[in-house]
Amino acid sequence: MADLEAVLDEAGLTNQQVREFVEEYAELTGAEHVEVVNASDDARLLEEAVAAGELQRAGEGRYYSRSYHKDTARSEERTIVATNDEKDRGVYNNWHPASEMKPMLHDRMRGASEGKTMYVIPYLMAPPGNPLEPWATGVELTDTRTVALHMIRMARVGVQFVNDLEDPDSFVRAVHVTGDLEHLGQGTPDDQRYFVTVADERTILHFGSSYGGNALLGKIAHGLRQGAYDGWASRKFLAEQYMLIGIHDKETGRTYHVCGGFPSASGKTNLAMMAAPDALGDRYHVSFYGDDIAWLWVDEETGRLMGMNPEYGVFGVAKDTNETTNPNALASIEEGTQAIFTNVAHNPTTGEVWWEGRTPKPPTDVKGWLDWTGAPLADRKDNDTAAWAHPNSRFTTTLANVPNIAPDYDAPAGVPIDAIIFGGRTRDREPLIRAITDLAEGVYDGLTLGAEATFAAEGVDGQLRYDPMSNRPFMAYGEGDYARHYLDVVGAAEEQPIFAHVNWFQKDPDDGHFLWPGYRDNLRPLLWLLQLRNGEVSGRRTAVGIIPTEDELDLTGMDVPAADLERILTIDKERWQQEMGFREEHLSQFERMPEEIWEAHRRVAAALDTED
């Protein structure tokens, strides 16, 4: 322990509570060395990781990481919220008692880092000086150097964030131990992996993975699960899986801010990073704040609902990212950005990387190329159609690398929220956009958000897999309590945001083509939404919200067939009446659902029954 004290002294780590936390887990895990990490250590750690074979170069100023082949995705079935009160049990949070989970995790961690270095990562999940900073500070302990490098990109890292805490004990304790990845029984009845957030003790214990959200504990474990629980316990804020963008009108000088939730594969990252379509670019500019998490609160002085992205980087899915879908993402991972790629195809000789959808066809000369498992592509047989990159391959880059990053992305005050949108991938039923001006109906719509499941799996053609507020995997407490808290936080704002539901994915039932081109053109319905909020357009009222009239959408530079436009601005009454039955069944699962939500459900159902 004398050596450890000297290491912590030399690192300038003065918070005694943090020092005791480090000592406790260094002893438990048996780590051979301890190293305190600051953002300024990034270049040195990169070189050390390359020398150790943990990273490879991917061109100038870019790096490549390959994970163990059974450790390639976030594992929801092994992810648990534990507390000391069973009232925190929800339908989706996989609740277990803390008294059961903490000893189990400690048993797995005991001695599991022998011979390894424990990296101590003090971090902040908020712009410094933000009103939510008291809930945003954490310390992650990890036995994997690449995890430290990803954390430097995804959070603000440095001892200064923990040394000067008003309450020295008010940090999230986060412990990541990789374990013996080749002998953990991934996906079997003997699976040893556990990813546990002990929410009421503000402690995160993850064992059995070095990948993504399983290992980057500041991200979703703190940024969503712990943040959500803290927001509820304090009655101060919401932690949501929301993107956050700014839309600047150069003509009026005003900037609007829109956040919202989208289930997986529903276009959230592409929307967050989009540029204005060429025909509208002279007037509008879209700025990026974040693509994955937003914390929301009401400013006590102004009464406005405010938002900020607690992350400092982007952990993006590589698949289908290209010049058409997301040029800003590509620019953020160019050479020189210090980006890290994980599980894409890689050519160590040339430093090139590739993934499905990056270009219409893969490189024709496969010499030197390795697939995501490290196997030479030149050795493949002609009929081998296996993917070059893992479908969940990733890139990690800092927010500052995103070309359209908002100039105030790191401002302590956050930004005022004008609109909250939800969107799921559905081939019918959901129009292009429908606006909701009532708070309870907006929250109700978010609670019944979903994306289309395959009817073969669900037994009902087109039934949605519900993903409340896109937060299903990140619920930290009961869904009914969550709905109550959401109503209370947003309801306290003196100026209410407008809600909306969007859908870029309607298809023609005959030939299957998409009725809306999507991508950059998705700005157009958002502009209509803001005009509606300002009283500049009135739309057409339906039972499920206000829909644009054809002449209210700015379609300058577009050529959308009239029949397609009519379809995406129309409500299918019968389909919606079927949907209301599914929604009632879905909401009935949750205890303590606020009466306001049920009243909203009944209002929408009754309006559908009377709609022409």
C-alpha positions, 0 to 999 in steps of 0.5 A: 500500500505504501507504493500505491500511496506514492502513485496517487500522490505523484498523480496529484489525486488528493480526494481521500474518498477516491483514494480509499476506493482505489485502494479497496479495489486494487486489493480485491482485484489483485492488480499489480500496478495502478496508474491514474489517467488524465486526458493529457496521457492519451498520446502516450497510452496510444503508443503503449497500446500499439507497442503491446499489440492492443491497437494497430495503426489505421493510417496517420493518427487513427487506430484499430482495435479487434475485440474477442470474437464472443465479445462484440456487443452490449449484453442486455440479458446480463445487464442488471439494476440492483438496489436495496428496495424491491419497489425499484423493480420494473418490467425492463430493468432486470432488477435484483437485490443489491445484497445478492449482486454485490457479493457475486460481483466481488467474488468474480473480481477477486484476484481477476486482475493479477499481473495487470495494471489498474487504470484509474479514470476520474471523469465528468459526464457534463460540461464543467460548471453545469447545474447537473455536475454534482451527479456527473462525476465518477471514477472508473477503474479498469484493467484494460488500457484500450478502455482508458483510451475510449473513455478519454474520447467519450468523457472529460477525464482528469483528476481535477474533476474529483479533487475539488468536489464539494462533497468528496464522497459524491462520485460514482464508483465504477469498476470494470474487470475484464475477466478471462474472455475465452472462458466465460461461457458467453451465451451459455447457462454458465455465463459468468458475465454480469453488468450491474448498476447498484443504483441507490449506492451509486456503484457500477460493477461490470465483469466479463467484457472489454467491449463498448457499453459493457466496459465504458462505464461513464457512457450508458451505465452512468450516463443513462442508468445511474443518471436516470436513477439519480435524476429521479431520486433528486427530483431534478432531471431526466437522463434519456437516450436522446440525440440533441441538435440545433437548427439555426435560421440564418434569416431570423438569427434564431437557433432552435434545439430539438432532442429525441429518442429513436429505437435502434436502427431508426436513424438517430445518429444520421439525424443528429449529424445531418446537414441541411439539404442543398436547397435549404442550406443558404438559410438553415444550418444544423449543429450537432450536440450529441447522438445518444444521450441527453440530460434534461432539467428546468432552469430555476431562473428562467423556467426553461427546459434545458438539455445537454449531452453528458458525453464528450465523444461519439461511439458510432455504428460503422455499418452503412455510414457513408458519404450519402447517409452521414458525411459528417460522421466520415469527416469526424474519423478522418486521418489525424482525428485519433479515432479508434475503429473496432471490429471493422475490416482493416488493411494493416499494410495500407492503414485502410478500413472498410465496413459494409455500406462504406462503399457500394462494393468492397475493395477489389484488391483484397491483398493485405485486407483482414476481416474483423476476426483477423482472417486474411480476405485473400484466403476466402473462397469465392462463394464466401459471402460472410461480412468483412466487418462485424455488423456492430463494428464501431468508431470512437471519436471526440465531439470536437472532430464532428464538422458541424459540432455546435459552438456552444456544445461545452457551455455550462448552461446547456441549451433550451429545448424547443421540441422533443421528438420520437421516431421508430422504423415502421413501414406503415401506420406512422405518418411522416410527422405528427405534432402533439401539443399536450404534455400528457399525450406527448409522454404517452406517445413516448411511452408507446414508442416502438419499431416494427418487429417481424410478424413471424416472431410476434405473431401479428403482422406489423406489431411494434416492439415497444421501446419506451422513450427509446429507454427500454434497455436503460430503465433504472426504476419502475416504468410508472414512476418514470412516467410520473417523474417525466411529467413532473420535470417537463411539466415544471417548465414555464415554456413547454416544448412541442412533442412530435412523432416522426417516421422516415421509413414508410414504404409503398405496399406494392413495390416496397420503395421508401416514400420519403427520401430521408437523410438530409431531407428529414430537416424539412418536417422538423422545420414545419414542427418549429413553425407550428410551435411558432404559430406560423402554420396550423396543420391538419388535426387528427386523432393522433396529432397535427399533420402538415398539409402538403403546402406547409412542407417546404419541398424546395429542390425535392421531387416527391410523387404526389401519391407518396406525399399523400400517403405519408401525410395520411392516417390509417384509421383501422391500423391505428385502432388496432395499434390502440389495443396493442398500446393498452396491453403494453401499458397495462404491464406497468405498475403505478402508471399515472392516471394522466397517461391513461386519460391520454390513451382514452382521449386518443382512442375516443378521437379515433372512433369518431374520426372520419 
